């Protein structure tokens, strides 16, 4: 394992975060804070408690997950797409660096940024609503697994995309709607039976449910199912990344 290569790529990607601090950290935190103000304070004051938790506190895990998913994908997809766009990806591919080391570097940096952002949003949420993390270990586990899993997904999108517009297609048209419909702002238990069954086909439901359980010990689905779904996504994206490097898809052309 070429630790020096991993460290060099990782530090380069992390340095880009500090150069674009407004876009990478401050902007998502401000956007999420506005959600707390609008939904937690304005609308939350008119909504009764959900499962014994105030509405403002109830939506915190969903909002963190929303930022985590979108930022993990955005960070990883741009990180690998930009070298392809500038042509410097060929220098990386010809260097004595294995495919595993490339993935660890880019995905690790993207996941680190997302985890850092999630923790900052969690701390910010504490300024608006009273928070209590019942299972801190499981909260961190879901946070790390989700960040790594969707950073891998972003890595795949960055290789698949042939233009900057395509980097935004899946996050904006698929991930964000699924997150809003996946129980970010409500429990799917309040839905009619038919729509609750439909909601269970939304994979994001399992991610948000498991993450919310780690806070308040309440969940729409069993936490074991949530963990299994997260690991299944991780395995799927790892398999796709392995196939990409095995075939050279959009890397050797």
Secondary structure as UniProt FT lines:
FT   HELIX           3..19
FT   HELIX           22..26
FT   HELIX           27..35
FT   HELIX           36..43
FT   HELIX           44..46
FT   TURN            51..52
FT   HELIX           55..58
FT   HELIX           60..86
FT   TURN            87..88
FT   HELIX           89..94
FT   HELIX           99..125
FT   TURN            126..128
FT   HELIX           136..160
FT   HELIX           164..170
FT   HELIX           171..175
FT   HELIX           176..180
FT   TURN            181..183
FT   HELIX           188..190
FT   HELIX           193..199
FT   TURN            200..201
FT   HELIX           203..216
FT   HELIX           223..247
FT   TURN            248..251
//
